[in-house]
Amino acid sequence: MTIHVESRKQALRYFYAKIVEPMGYKFSPDNELVEFILEQEVNSEGKYGIPFCPCQPIRHNRGHDMKIVCPCIPFHRKHFDAMRRCWCGLFVQQDVTDPDSLPQLSAKEMGIE
Amino acid sequence: MSESFFQAIRTSEIAPGGIRAIEINGRQLIICNAGGKFYALSGRCGHMNAPLERGTLDGTILTCPLHCAQFDIRNGEVLSGPVPMNFTSEGEISSPQTRYLGKVAELTERIHTESIATFGVKVEDGWILVAL
């Protein structure tokens, strides 16, 4: 199987936008970051068949791993809403224009857990 | 060999987002309507030959009904392979069914997913014509 990475990245953009926009998120304005993360997700699909978040560990435990399938916002909603971005920064809340200003802190550090 | 256009179906017979199976000269094809633009492709998945008319069309992305391999209907390019069947937790209880599915998964992982053939399309007098 030869998957054309650029085509698959476009397909992921298409599907993800439909999921995250109703939740109040959008792709980060940092397009270079978005392109890089999507490429890692295409690689993840090639390896596992699933576009896991490239910034979180795969533990080979279904209960855990299904919660890091991109876009994983619904599984970490309180945490991500507090940061106004998802963990890896692929998605930010729709009013965000400067993604670099947003903190990347664990749920514990944010006082959510 | 020059290609000829064959009448497939009327444009009114396929709604936007729809997929219709047709057979022309013994070839199983599908016609897709992506927002009013028509595409003709081979009717069988490039993974395990599943009938693609039973799949789903989202924009120009066609998803196979059997293992969810995805294709771009504009050029037939494979966008993603089948979803994994054996993604189970460590320590999960094994049963004859899960062992069987594990065996099937092991076999299907060896199958390459190929891009699917596309065919030229034109519309004349309300008919979708396919080039073969």
gemmi code that builds the backbone of each chain (N, CA, C; Angstrom):
import gemmi

chains = {
    "A": [
        ("MET", (0.839, -1.189, 0.000), (0.000, 0.000, 0.000), (0.880, 1.247, 0.000)),
        ("THR", (0.590, 2.130, -0.918), (1.325, 3.383, -0.944), (0.367, 4.509, -0.620)),
        ("ILE", (0.535, 5.065, 0.548), (-0.324, 6.189, 0.919), (0.427, 7.473, 0.610)),
        ("HIS", (-0.238, 8.331, -0.135), (0.352, 9.611, -0.467), (0.149, 10.534, 0.736)),
        ("VAL", (1.250, 10.886, 1.374), (1.166, 11.600, 2.660), (0.398, 12.913, 2.520)),
        ("GLU", (0.682, 13.665, 1.488), (0.010, 14.969, 1.343), (-1.498, 14.793, 1.145)),
        ("SER", (-1.888, 13.791, 0.374), (-3.321, 13.551, 0.164), (-3.991, 13.164, 1.468)),
        ("ARG", (-3.311, 12.302, 2.233), (-3.910, 11.860, 3.490), (-3.999, 13.009, 4.494)),
        ("LYS", (-2.992, 13.874, 4.493), (-3.044, 15.040, 5.377), (-4.248, 15.912, 5.022)),
        ("GLN", (-4.495, 16.084, 3.741), (-5.672, 16.870, 3.319), (-6.961, 16.206, 3.782)),
        ("ALA", (-7.001, 14.874, 3.673), (-8.204, 14.152, 4.106), (-8.408, 14.309, 5.608)),
        ("LEU", (-7.318, 14.212, 6.377), (-7.439, 14.384, 7.831), (-7.910, 15.801, 8.158)),
        ("ARG", (-7.376, 16.789, 7.460), (-7.838, 18.170, 7.672), (-9.350, 18.271, 7.443)),
        ("TYR", (-9.792, 17.644, 6.374), (-11.212, 17.699, 6.016), (-12.078, 17.084, 7.120)),
        ("PHE", (-11.683, 15.893, 7.579), (-12.494, 15.210, 8.591), (-12.395, 15.911, 9.951)),
        ("TYR", (-11.200, 16.283, 10.326), (-11.019, 16.874, 11.655), (-11.776, 18.190, 11.807)),
        ("ALA", (-11.768, 18.997, 10.733), (-12.444, 20.299, 10.815), (-13.916, 20.102, 11.166)),
        ("LYS", (-14.506, 19.066, 10.599), (-15.928, 18.808, 10.869), (-16.167, 18.423, 12.324)),
        ("ILE", (-15.176, 17.827, 12.934), (-15.339, 17.359, 14.321), (-15.040, 18.477, 15.308)),
        ("VAL", (-13.950, 19.201, 15.071), (-13.514, 20.151, 16.099), (-14.264, 21.479, 16.040)),
        ("GLU", (-14.732, 21.881, 14.871), (-15.395, 23.187, 14.776), (-16.651, 23.276, 15.641)),
        ("PRO", (-17.508, 22.249, 15.647), (-18.677, 22.335, 16.546), (-18.296, 22.376, 18.030)),
        ("MET", (-17.069, 21.972, 18.343), (-16.621, 22.014, 19.744), (-15.949, 23.343, 20.066)),
        ("GLY", (-15.887, 24.243, 19.095), (-15.302, 25.559, 19.347), (-13.802, 25.628, 19.101)),
        ("TYR", (-13.284, 24.648, 18.386), (-11.840, 24.628, 18.096), (-11.594, 24.797, 16.594)),
        ("LYS", (-10.356, 25.054, 16.239), (-9.943, 25.170, 14.840), (-8.499, 24.675, 14.753)),
        ("PHE", (-7.996, 24.531, 13.548), (-6.580, 24.201, 13.398), (-5.752, 25.394, 13.862)),
        ("SER", (-4.611, 25.128, 14.447), (-3.726, 26.197, 14.894), (-3.345, 27.100, 13.723)),
        ("PRO", (-3.234, 28.412, 13.961), (-2.753, 29.304, 12.897), (-1.294, 29.024, 12.529)),
        ("ASP", (-0.584, 28.270, 13.364), (0.806, 27.910, 13.078), (0.802, 26.753, 12.066)),
        ("ASN", (0.751, 27.090, 10.798), (0.572, 26.068, 9.766), (1.738, 25.084, 9.693)),
        ("GLU", (2.923, 25.564, 9.993), (4.088, 24.673, 9.958), (3.928, 23.561, 10.993)),
        ("LEU", (3.447, 23.946, 12.185), (3.204, 22.966, 13.246), (2.107, 21.990, 12.817)),
        ("VAL", (1.037, 22.518, 12.248), (-0.089, 21.677, 11.822), (0.385, 20.649, 10.797)),
        ("GLU", (1.153, 21.105, 9.826), (1.647, 20.196, 8.793), (2.527, 19.100, 9.395)),
        ("PHE", (3.351, 19.495, 10.360), (4.256, 18.530, 10.986), (3.471, 17.489, 11.785)),
        ("ILE", (2.512, 17.955, 12.575), (1.750, 17.013, 13.405), (0.910, 16.085, 12.533)),
        ("LEU", (0.288, 16.633, 11.504), (-0.517, 15.775, 10.619), (0.352, 14.714, 9.945)),
        ("GLU", (1.571, 15.097, 9.598), (2.462, 14.111, 8.987), (2.766, 12.978, 9.974)),
        ("GLN", (2.955, 13.334, 11.244), (3.197, 12.294, 12.257), (1.975, 11.393, 12.405)),
        ("GLU", (0.801, 11.986, 12.271), (-0.424, 11.184, 12.396), (-0.595, 10.241, 11.202)),
        ("VAL", (-0.212, 10.707, 10.034), (-0.253, 9.815, 8.859), (0.723, 8.657, 9.082)),
        ("ASN", (1.881, 8.962, 9.651), (2.842, 7.894, 9.968), (2.248, 6.921, 10.984)),
        ("SER", (1.524, 7.471, 11.966), (0.881, 6.628, 12.979), (-0.149, 5.714, 12.325)),
        ("GLU", (-0.892, 6.259, 11.383), (-1.868, 5.423, 10.666), (-1.162, 4.308, 9.912)),
        ("GLY", (-0.014, 4.657, 9.318), (0.731, 3.640, 8.581), (1.217, 2.530, 9.501)),
        ("LYS", (1.575, 2.899, 10.734), (2.133, 1.921, 11.678), (1.042, 1.157, 12.433)),
        ("TYR", (0.051, 1.902, 12.944), (-0.968, 1.286, 13.800), (-2.343, 1.186, 13.136)),
        ("GLY", (-2.528, 1.909, 12.024), (-3.850, 1.958, 11.413), (-4.736, 3.015, 12.037)),
        ("ILE", (-4.208, 3.750, 13.008), (-4.993, 4.734, 13.765), (-4.165, 6.014, 13.915)),
        ("PRO", (-4.773, 7.168, 13.691), (-4.008, 8.419, 13.856), (-3.950, 8.867, 15.312)),
        ("PHE", (-3.059, 8.244, 16.056), (-2.903, 8.631, 17.465), (-2.280, 10.015, 17.561)),
        ("CYS", (-2.572, 10.703, 18.675), (-1.891, 11.955, 18.968), (-0.397, 11.657, 19.051)),
        ("PRO", (0.430, 12.358, 18.281), (1.863, 12.036, 18.289), (2.576, 12.525, 19.545)),
        ("CYS", (1.892, 13.289, 20.378), (2.546, 13.866, 21.556), (2.195, 13.151, 22.854)),
        ("GLN", (1.465, 12.048, 22.755), (1.103, 11.309, 23.960), (1.516, 9.845, 23.812)),
        ("PRO", (1.879, 9.209, 24.914), (2.396, 7.840, 24.811), (1.314, 6.811, 24.511)),
        ("ILE", (1.653, 5.871, 23.640), (0.762, 4.731, 23.383), (1.114, 3.658, 24.412)),
        ("ARG", (0.117, 3.212, 25.165), (0.399, 2.246, 26.237), (-0.067, 0.835, 25.892)),
        ("HIS", (-0.621, 0.662, 24.694), (-1.140, -0.642, 24.281), (-2.191, -1.134, 25.261)),
        ("ASN", (-2.937, -0.198, 25.760), (-4.094, -0.481, 26.597), (-5.262, 0.229, 25.931)),
        ("ARG", (-6.214, -0.566, 25.474), (-7.273, 0.020, 24.633), (-7.986, 1.186, 25.326)),
        ("GLY", (-8.281, 0.995, 26.618), (-8.998, 2.036, 27.350), (-8.264, 3.359, 27.318)),
        ("HIS", (-6.937, 3.293, 27.473), (-6.128, 4.516, 27.429), (-5.945, 4.999, 26.004)),
        ("ASP", (-5.571, 4.095, 25.131), (-5.151, 4.511, 23.788), (-6.287, 5.090, 22.957)),
        ("MET", (-7.501, 4.619, 23.173), (-8.614, 5.180, 22.403), (-8.855, 6.644, 22.774)),
        ("LYS", (-8.353, 7.041, 23.941), (-8.542, 8.435, 24.369), (-7.481, 9.374, 23.804)),
        ("ILE", (-6.558, 8.831, 23.042), (-5.564, 9.708, 22.404), (-5.629, 9.586, 20.885)),
        ("VAL", (-6.782, 9.122, 20.384), (-6.983, 9.129, 18.937), (-7.398, 10.549, 18.550)),
        ("CYS", (-6.676, 11.115, 17.620), (-6.936, 12.496, 17.201), (-8.251, 12.579, 16.426)),
        ("PRO", (-9.056, 13.569, 16.657), (-8.916, 14.641, 17.647), (-9.450, 14.160, 18.999)),
        ("CYS", (-8.624, 14.281, 20.023), (-8.956, 13.684, 21.318), (-9.613, 14.693, 22.269)),
        ("ILE", (-10.042, 15.819, 21.729), (-10.615, 16.875, 22.572), (-11.764, 16.372, 23.472)),
        ("PRO", (-12.704, 15.566, 22.962), (-13.824, 15.163, 23.824), (-13.399, 14.406, 25.080)),
        ("PHE", (-12.246, 13.723, 25.017), (-11.803, 12.927, 26.158), (-11.032, 13.752, 27.191)),
        ("HIS", (-10.654, 14.961, 26.816), (-9.852, 15.797, 27.714), (-10.431, 17.215, 27.727)),
        ("ARG", (-11.730, 17.302, 27.641), (-12.372, 18.590, 27.362), (-12.032, 19.655, 28.411)),
        ("LYS", (-12.160, 19.287, 29.704), (-11.919, 20.300, 30.743), (-10.488, 20.812, 30.684)),
        ("HIS", (-9.569, 19.880, 30.512), (-8.148, 20.220, 30.468), (-7.839, 21.121, 29.266)),
        ("PHE", (-8.306, 20.718, 28.097), (-7.998, 21.477, 26.888), (-8.719, 22.826, 26.879)),
        ("ASP", (-9.944, 22.849, 27.387), (-10.673, 24.125, 27.444), (-9.924, 25.113, 28.338)),
        ("ALA", (-9.307, 24.584, 29.415), (-8.560, 25.465, 30.327), (-7.299, 26.007, 29.632)),
        ("MET", (-6.649, 25.165, 28.827), (-5.438, 25.613, 28.120), (-5.771, 26.400, 26.860)),
        ("ARG", (-7.002, 26.217, 26.359), (-7.487, 26.794, 25.095), (-6.754, 26.205, 23.890)),
        ("ARG", (-6.249, 25.024, 24.057), (-5.582, 24.291, 22.982), (-5.620, 22.809, 23.335)),
        ("CYS", (-5.402, 21.955, 22.331), (-5.248, 20.536, 22.657), (-3.809, 20.322, 23.105)),
        ("TRP", (-3.525, 19.116, 23.556), (-2.218, 18.901, 24.175), (-1.067, 19.226, 23.226)),
        ("CYS", (-1.132, 18.776, 21.982), (0.001, 18.992, 21.074), (-0.085, 20.332, 20.345)),
        ("GLY", (-1.221, 21.004, 20.459), (-1.337, 22.323, 19.832), (-1.841, 22.274, 18.402)),
        ("LEU", (-2.268, 21.096, 17.949), (-2.827, 20.997, 16.597), (-4.105, 21.841, 16.501)),
        ("PHE", (-4.884, 21.816, 17.573), (-6.125, 22.590, 17.612), (-6.068, 23.632, 18.729)),
        ("VAL", (-6.645, 24.775, 18.429), (-6.772, 25.834, 19.440), (-8.215, 26.323, 19.392)),
        ("GLN", (-8.617, 27.009, 20.438), (-9.978, 27.535, 20.423), (-10.092, 28.598, 19.326)),
        ("GLN", (-11.317, 28.779, 18.848), (-11.502, 29.522, 17.600), (-11.091, 30.987, 17.661)),
        ("ASP", (-11.045, 31.568, 18.866), (-10.672, 32.980, 18.943), (-9.167, 33.176, 19.152)),
        ("VAL", (-8.404, 32.080, 19.166), (-6.964, 32.187, 19.416), (-6.236, 32.624, 18.138)),
        ("THR", (-5.434, 33.665, 18.260), (-4.635, 34.119, 17.109), (-3.137, 33.965, 17.360)),
        ("ASP", (-2.767, 33.824, 18.642), (-1.352, 33.690, 18.980), (-1.147, 32.392, 19.767)),
        ("PRO", (-1.041, 31.259, 19.064), (-0.982, 29.976, 19.774), (0.235, 29.832, 20.674)),
        ("ASP", (1.322, 30.536, 20.350), (2.534, 30.409, 21.171), (2.337, 30.974, 22.568)),
        ("SER", (1.313, 31.802, 22.744), (1.091, 32.402, 24.061), (0.353, 31.449, 25.001)),
        ("LEU", (-0.150, 30.339, 24.471), (-0.950, 29.440, 25.307), (-0.041, 28.472, 26.072)),
        ("PRO", (-0.357, 28.224, 27.334), (0.479, 27.309, 28.112), (0.210, 25.850, 27.750)),
        ("GLN", (1.247, 25.028, 27.881), (1.047, 23.583, 27.765), (1.364, 22.995, 29.137)),
        ("LEU", (0.339, 22.880, 29.941), (0.492, 22.396, 31.306), (-0.357, 21.149, 31.510)),
        ("SER", (0.122, 20.270, 32.371), (-0.645, 19.053, 32.626), (-1.940, 19.419, 33.351)),
        ("ALA", (-2.873, 18.488, 33.324), (-4.148, 18.725, 34.009), (-3.912, 18.990, 35.484)),
        ("LYS", (-2.925, 18.275, 36.045), (-2.619, 18.440, 37.468), (-2.107, 19.863, 37.733)),
        ("GLU", (-1.209, 20.324, 36.862), (-0.669, 21.670, 37.034), (-1.741, 22.742, 36.843)),
        ("MET", (-2.736, 22.416, 36.043), (-3.836, 23.371, 35.806), (-4.863, 23.301, 36.936)),
        ("GLY", (-4.653, 22.353, 37.860), (-5.594, 22.226, 38.988), (-6.901, 21.580, 38.609)),
        ("ILE", (-6.866, 20.776, 37.531), (-8.112, 20.143, 37.068), (-8.276, 18.739, 37.649)),
        ("GLU", (-7.178, 18.056, 37.846), (-7.273, 16.697, 38.416), (-7.199, 16.744, 39.927)),
    ],
    "B": [
        ("MET", (-5.946, 1.452, -27.681), (-7.356, 1.242, -27.992), (-8.138, 2.480, -27.562)),
        ("SER", (-8.988, 3.003, -28.456), (-9.741, 4.209, -28.106), (-10.880, 3.839, -27.155)),
        ("GLU", (-11.227, 4.790, -26.295), (-12.283, 4.509, -25.340), (-13.616, 5.021, -25.876)),
        ("SER", (-14.677, 4.366, -25.451), (-16.019, 4.769, -25.866), (-16.810, 5.149, -24.636)),
        ("PHE", (-17.754, 6.041, -24.828), (-18.609, 6.426, -23.705), (-19.883, 5.582, -23.698)),
        ("PHE", (-20.249, 5.129, -22.511), (-21.446, 4.305, -22.346), (-22.415, 4.997, -21.391)),
        ("GLN", (-23.705, 4.899, -21.700), (-24.712, 5.451, -20.803), (-24.701, 4.675, -19.490)),
        ("ALA", (-24.664, 5.402, -18.380), (-24.666, 4.739, -17.074), (-26.034, 4.907, -16.415)),
        ("ILE", (-26.284, 6.065, -15.845), (-27.575, 6.351, -15.211), (-27.905, 7.813, -15.475)),
        ("ARG", (-29.129, 8.168, -15.181), (-29.515, 9.570, -15.315), (-28.995, 10.356, -14.115)),
        ("THR", (-28.693, 11.611, -14.354), (-28.183, 12.444, -13.248), (-29.218, 12.543, -12.125)),
        ("SER", (-30.494, 12.454, -12.483), (-31.555, 12.571, -11.475), (-31.645, 11.340, -10.582)),
        ("GLU", (-30.917, 10.281, -10.951), (-31.013, 9.037, -10.184), (-29.982, 8.949, -9.063)),
        ("ILE", (-29.169, 9.973, -8.917), (-28.139, 9.922, -7.870), (-28.018, 11.301, -7.211)),
        ("ALA", (-28.379, 11.325, -5.951), (-28.371, 12.589, -5.204), (-26.943, 12.959, -4.810)),
        ("PRO", (-26.694, 14.240, -4.513), (-25.358, 14.620, -4.021), (-24.988, 13.795, -2.781)),
        ("GLY", (-23.773, 13.299, -2.776), (-23.333, 12.442, -1.673), (-23.655, 10.979, -1.899)),
        ("GLY", (-24.316, 10.696, -3.023), (-24.759, 9.328, -3.269), (-23.755, 8.493, -4.051)),
        ("ILE", (-23.918, 7.187, -3.936), (-23.089, 6.220, -4.667), (-24.042, 5.230, -5.328)),
        ("ARG", (-23.856, 4.970, -6.597), (-24.701, 3.995, -7.286), (-23.821, 2.950, -7.962)),
        ("ALA", (-24.237, 1.705, -7.834), (-23.529, 0.619, -8.520), (-24.110, 0.455, -9.915)),
        ("ILE", (-23.241, 0.275, -10.890), (-23.699, -0.002, -12.249), (-22.807, -1.094, -12.843)),
        ("GLU", (-23.282, -1.681, -13.909), (-22.463, -2.672, -14.609), (-22.490, -2.336, -16.088)),
        ("ILE", (-21.310, -2.170, -16.651), (-21.209, -1.873, -18.086), (-20.236, -2.872, -18.701)),
        ("ASN", (-20.693, -3.553, -19.693), (-19.845, -4.548, -20.377), (-19.214, -5.525, -19.387)),
        ("GLY", (-19.982, -5.912, -18.394), (-19.486, -6.879, -17.423), (-18.575, -6.297, -16.363)),
        ("ARG", (-18.355, -4.989, -16.404), (-17.485, -4.364, -15.398), (-18.344, -3.749, -14.307)),
        ("GLN", (-17.974, -4.043, -13.074), (-18.705, -3.484, -11.936), (-18.096, -2.140, -11.578)),
        ("LEU", (-18.905, -1.117, -11.708), (-18.436, 0.246, -11.446), (-19.337, 0.916, -10.427)),
        ("ILE", (-18.869, 2.049, -9.926), (-19.740, 2.905, -9.120), (-19.694, 4.310, -9.707)),
        ("ILE", (-20.817, 4.996, -9.568), (-20.890, 6.411, -9.908), (-21.070, 7.152, -8.593)),
        ("CYS", (-20.265, 8.171, -8.381), (-20.372, 8.979, -7.154), (-20.777, 10.399, -7.534)),
        ("ASN", (-21.609, 10.976, -6.697), (-22.017, 12.365, -6.892), (-21.442, 13.184, -5.728)),
        ("ALA", (-20.376, 13.914, -6.018), (-19.753, 14.753, -4.978), (-20.176, 16.194, -5.216)),
        ("GLY", (-21.239, 16.592, -4.566), (-21.719, 17.971, -4.677), (-22.087, 18.366, -6.100)),
        ("GLY", (-22.638, 17.435, -6.854), (-23.071, 17.749, -8.214), (-22.056, 17.396, -9.281)),
        ("LYS", (-20.872, 16.993, -8.877), (-19.868, 16.542, -9.838), (-19.804, 15.012, -9.790)),
        ("PHE", (-19.759, 14.407, -10.955), (-19.858, 12.949, -11.020), (-18.502, 12.303, -11.288)),
        ("TYR", (-18.311, 11.153, -10.647), (-17.067, 10.394, -10.806), (-17.424, 8.919, -11.008)),
        ("ALA", (-16.642, 8.250, -11.824), (-16.837, 6.814, -12.034), (-15.570, 6.076, -11.626)),
        ("LEU", (-15.764, 5.029, -10.842), (-14.617, 4.254, -10.349), (-14.946, 2.766, -10.416)),
        ("SER", (-13.903, 1.990, -10.254), (-14.106, 0.558, -10.093), (-14.991, 0.340, -8.864)),
        ("GLY", (-15.882, -0.640, -8.943), (-16.831, -0.839, -7.850), (-16.299, -1.668, -6.708)),
        ("ARG", (-15.049, -2.084, -6.804), (-14.510, -2.975, -5.769), (-13.355, -2.317, -5.021)),
        ("CYS", (-13.329, -2.534, -3.732), (-12.290, -1.948, -2.889), (-10.910, -2.492, -3.279)),
        ("GLY", (-9.908, -1.627, -3.174), (-8.545, -2.037, -3.488), (-7.892, -2.839, -2.383)),
        ("HIS", (-8.645, -3.130, -1.317), (-8.118, -3.941, -0.220), (-8.610, -5.382, -0.350)),
        ("MET", (-9.904, -5.601, -0.150), (-10.434, -6.964, -0.210), (-11.674, -7.088, -1.092)),
        ("ASN", (-11.738, -6.212, -2.110), (-12.794, -6.340, -3.128), (-14.210, -6.122, -2.620)),
        ("ALA", (-14.370, -5.498, -1.492), (-15.729, -5.261, -0.980), (-16.483, -4.322, -1.928)),
        ("PRO", (-17.801, -4.451, -1.975), (-18.591, -3.582, -2.869), (-18.644, -2.158, -2.328)),
        ("LEU", (-18.069, -1.252, -3.096), (-17.926, 0.122, -2.587), (-19.235, 0.905, -2.593)),
        ("GLU", (-20.243, 0.428, -3.327), (-21.521, 1.155, -3.304), (-22.174, 1.065, -1.928)),
        ("ARG", (-21.699, 0.150, -1.091), (-22.224, 0.041, 0.270), (-21.429, 0.900, 1.246)),
        ("GLY", (-20.436, 1.604, 0.727), (-19.603, 2.450, 1.579), (-20.244, 3.808, 1.796)),
        ("THR", (-19.438, 4.742, 2.267), (-19.956, 6.093, 2.515), (-19.078, 7.100, 1.781)),
        ("LEU", (-19.737, 8.169, 1.345), (-19.032, 9.212, 0.614), (-19.120, 10.504, 1.416)),
        ("ASP", (-17.968, 11.064, 1.699), (-17.918, 12.325, 2.435), (-17.038, 13.265, 1.618)),
        ("GLY", (-17.637, 14.271, 0.999), (-16.866, 15.104, 0.071), (-16.389, 14.242, -1.074)),
        ("THR", (-15.094, 14.189, -1.261), (-14.541, 13.319, -2.317), (-13.835, 12.109, -1.718)),
        ("ILE", (-14.137, 11.819, -0.457), (-13.484, 10.695, 0.222), (-14.472, 9.543, 0.383)),
        ("LEU", (-14.107, 8.424, -0.178), (-14.959, 7.240, -0.165), (-14.398, 6.246, 0.853)),
        ("THR", (-15.265, 5.781, 1.750), (-14.837, 4.835, 2.785), (-15.461, 3.478, 2.517)),
        ("CYS", (-14.621, 2.464, 2.464), (-15.090, 1.098, 2.206), (-15.921, 0.590, 3.391)),
        ("PRO", (-17.002, -0.144, 3.103), (-17.863, -0.616, 4.191), (-17.262, -1.769, 4.999)),
        ("LEU", (-16.229, -2.416, 4.442), (-15.749, -3.630, 5.110), (-14.681, -3.334, 6.160)),
        ("HIS", (-13.593, -2.678, 5.775), (-12.528, -2.398, 6.745), (-12.177, -0.921, 6.808)),
        ("CYS", (-13.021, -0.098, 6.168), (-12.877, 1.371, 6.266), (-11.623, 1.929, 5.581)),
        ("ALA", (-11.092, 1.218, 4.598), (-10.043, 1.833, 3.768), (-10.683, 3.017, 3.048)),
        ("GLN", (-9.876, 4.045, 2.802), (-10.440, 5.246, 2.188), (-9.733, 5.579, 0.879)),
        ("PHE", (-10.511, 6.136, -0.039), (-10.004, 6.468, -1.369), (-10.478, 7.860, -1.775)),
        ("ASP", (-9.664, 8.516, -2.588), (-10.044, 9.806, -3.164), (-10.730, 9.513, -4.499)),
        ("ILE", (-12.007, 9.868, -4.603), (-12.737, 9.490, -5.817), (-12.278, 10.285, -7.032)),
        ("ARG", (-11.524, 11.358, -6.825), (-11.086, 12.148, -7.984), (-10.014, 11.422, -8.785)),
        ("ASN", (-9.217, 10.600, -8.097), (-8.140, 9.911, -8.817), (-7.991, 8.437, -8.391)),
        ("GLY", (-8.853, 7.983, -7.499), (-8.805, 6.590, -7.056), (-7.696, 6.282, -6.066)),
        ("GLU", (-6.965, 7.307, -5.675), (-5.801, 7.118, -4.802), (-6.214, 6.597, -3.414)),
        ("VAL", (-5.468, 5.620, -2.925), (-5.744, 5.128, -1.574), (-5.268, 6.168, -0.567)),
        ("LEU", (-6.178, 6.545, 0.345), (-5.848, 7.566, 1.350), (-5.479, 6.945, 2.680)),
        ("SER", (-6.085, 5.806, 2.986), (-5.706, 5.094, 4.201), (-6.105, 3.638, 4.050)),
        ("GLY", (-5.374, 2.800, 4.724), (-5.625, 1.368, 4.653), (-6.740, 0.961, 5.600)),
        ("PRO", (-6.939, -0.330, 5.772), (-8.003, -0.794, 6.658), (-7.701, -0.456, 8.116)),
        ("VAL", (-8.743, -0.272, 8.896), (-8.523, -0.050, 10.327), (-8.080, -1.376, 10.944)),
        ("PRO", (-7.265, -1.333, 11.981), (-6.772, -2.578, 12.557), (-7.879, -3.360, 13.251)),
        ("MET", (-7.775, -4.672, 13.173), (-8.799, -5.518, 13.803), (-8.341, -6.055, 15.148)),
        ("ASN", (-7.062, -6.010, 15.378), (-6.545, -6.707, 16.555), (-6.000, -5.754, 17.609)),
        ("PHE", (-6.617, -4.592, 17.710), (-6.115, -3.621, 18.673), (-6.769, -3.886, 20.026)),
        ("THR", (-6.224, -4.861, 20.741), (-6.833, -5.257, 22.006), (-5.890, -4.949, 23.160)),
        ("SER", (-6.445, -4.904, 24.321), (-5.663, -4.612, 25.514), (-4.844, -5.822, 25.941)),
        ("GLU", (-3.736, -5.520, 26.601), (-2.964, -6.605, 27.199), (-3.822, -7.246, 28.280)),
        ("GLY", (-3.750, -8.555, 28.389), (-4.478, -9.235, 29.439), (-5.952, -9.431, 29.135)),
        ("GLU", (-6.377, -9.048, 27.942), (-7.787, -9.232, 27.596), (-8.104, -10.725, 27.553)),
        ("ILE", (-9.279, -11.065, 28.023), (-9.655, -12.476, 28.083), (-9.762, -13.043, 26.672)),
        ("SER", (-9.094, -14.165, 26.464), (-9.093, -14.798, 25.154), (-10.263, -15.768, 25.052)),
        ("SER", (-10.916, -15.768, 23.924), (-12.007, -16.711, 23.680), (-11.805, -17.278, 22.280)),
        ("PRO", (-12.508, -18.351, 21.934), (-12.363, -18.870, 20.568), (-12.645, -17.790, 19.524)),
        ("GLN", (-13.610, -16.928, 19.816), (-13.954, -15.880, 18.853), (-12.805, -14.880, 18.690)),
        ("THR", (-12.223, -14.448, 19.821), (-11.152, -13.458, 19.710), (-9.911, -14.081, 19.086)),
        ("ARG", (-9.685, -15.373, 19.363), (-8.533, -16.039, 18.732), (-8.741, -16.138, 17.221)),
        ("TYR", (-9.982, -16.434, 16.828), (-10.287, -16.501, 15.402), (-10.085, -15.134, 14.751)),
        ("LEU", (-10.618, -14.099, 15.411), (-10.485, -12.753, 14.852), (-9.012, -12.340, 14.780)),
        ("GLY", (-8.237, -12.778, 15.770), (-6.808, -12.489, 15.751), (-6.136, -13.119, 14.536)),
        ("LYS", (-6.559, -14.339, 14.231), (-6.011, -15.038, 13.055), (-6.396, -14.301, 11.773)),
        ("VAL", (-7.670, -13.896, 11.701), (-8.134, -13.155, 10.521), (-7.353, -11.843, 10.392)),
        ("ALA", (-7.160, -11.189, 11.537), (-6.441, -9.909, 11.515), (-5.024, -10.097, 11.011)),
        ("GLU", (-4.386, -11.175, 11.472), (-3.012, -11.440, 11.061), (-2.945, -11.636, 9.545)),
        ("LEU", (-3.940, -12.339, 9.005), (-3.948, -12.572, 7.557), (-4.242, -11.297, 6.776)),
        ("THR", (-5.224, -10.531, 7.260), (-5.616, -9.345, 6.488), (-4.526, -8.277, 6.531)),
        ("GLU", (-3.704, -8.288, 7.579), (-2.621, -7.308, 7.637), (-1.624, -7.491, 6.497)),
        ("ARG", (-1.584, -8.676, 5.953), (-0.641, -8.949, 4.855), (-1.169, -8.480, 3.507)),
        ("ILE", (-2.421, -8.065, 3.472), (-3.017, -7.672, 2.186), (-2.737, -6.200, 1.922)),
        ("HIS", (-2.157, -5.929, 0.785), (-1.878, -4.546, 0.413), (-3.148, -3.889, -0.122)),
        ("THR", (-3.306, -2.636, 0.189), (-4.436, -1.892, -0.359), (-3.955, -1.127, -1.582)),
        ("GLU", (-4.624, -1.354, -2.687), (-4.229, -0.705, -3.937), (-5.189, 0.429, -4.263)),
        ("SER", (-4.685, 1.408, -4.995), (-5.573, 2.443, -5.511), (-6.564, 1.796, -6.476)),
        ("ILE", (-7.690, 2.459, -6.683), (-8.708, 1.871, -7.558), (-8.799, 2.662, -8.861)),
        ("ALA", (-9.251, 1.978, -9.895), (-9.294, 2.585, -11.231), (-10.401, 3.626, -11.316)),
        ("THR", (-10.127, 4.686, -12.039), (-11.145, 5.705, -12.301), (-11.406, 5.762, -13.808)),
        ("PHE", (-12.555, 6.281, -14.151), (-12.953, 6.339, -15.563), (-13.492, 7.728, -15.878)),
        ("GLY", (-13.282, 8.139, -17.120), (-13.767, 9.441, -17.547), (-15.289, 9.507, -17.514)),
        ("VAL", (-15.791, 10.682, -17.217), (-17.245, 10.866, -17.110), (-17.632, 12.140, -17.842)),
        ("LYS", (-18.756, 12.104, -18.533), (-19.344, 13.344, -19.040), (-20.865, 13.236, -18.934)),
        ("VAL", (-21.507, 14.388, -18.924), (-22.965, 14.415, -18.803), (-23.545, 14.969, -20.100)),
        ("GLU", (-24.501, 14.236, -20.654), (-25.167, 14.686, -21.887), (-26.650, 14.366, -21.786)),
        ("ASP", (-27.468, 15.365, -22.055), (-28.933, 15.188, -22.058), (-29.433, 14.503, -20.787)),
        ("GLY", (-28.845, 14.866, -19.654), (-29.308, 14.302, -18.383), (-28.785, 12.912, -18.092)),
        ("TRP", (-27.913, 12.410, -18.932), (-27.336, 11.084, -18.704), (-25.865, 11.222, -18.288)),
        ("ILE", (-25.455, 10.354, -17.390), (-24.037, 10.262, -17.042), (-23.424, 9.216, -17.965)),
        ("LEU", (-22.403, 9.617, -18.708), (-21.727, 8.703, -19.630), (-20.344, 8.376, -19.081)),
        ("VAL", (-19.989, 7.120, -19.165), (-18.707, 6.662, -18.619), (-17.821, 6.152, -19.748)),
        ("ALA", (-16.565, 6.565, -19.726), (-15.608, 6.137, -20.759), (-14.951, 4.827, -20.356)),
        ("LEU", (-15.077, 3.857, -21.217), (-14.399, 2.570, -20.970), (-13.528, 2.218, -22.176)),
    ],
}
model = gemmi.Model(1)
for chain_id, residues in chains.items():
    chain = gemmi.Chain(chain_id)
    for i, (resn, *xyz) in enumerate(residues, 1):
        res = gemmi.Residue()
        res.name, res.seqid = resn, gemmi.SeqId(i, " ")
        for name, pos in zip(("N", "CA", "C"), xyz):
            atom = gemmi.Atom()
            atom.name, atom.element = name, gemmi.Element(name[0])
            atom.pos, atom.b_iso = gemmi.Position(*pos), 0.0
            res.add_atom(atom)
        chain.add_residue(res)
    model.add_chain(chain)
structure = gemmi.Structure()
structure.add_model(model)
structure.setup_entities()
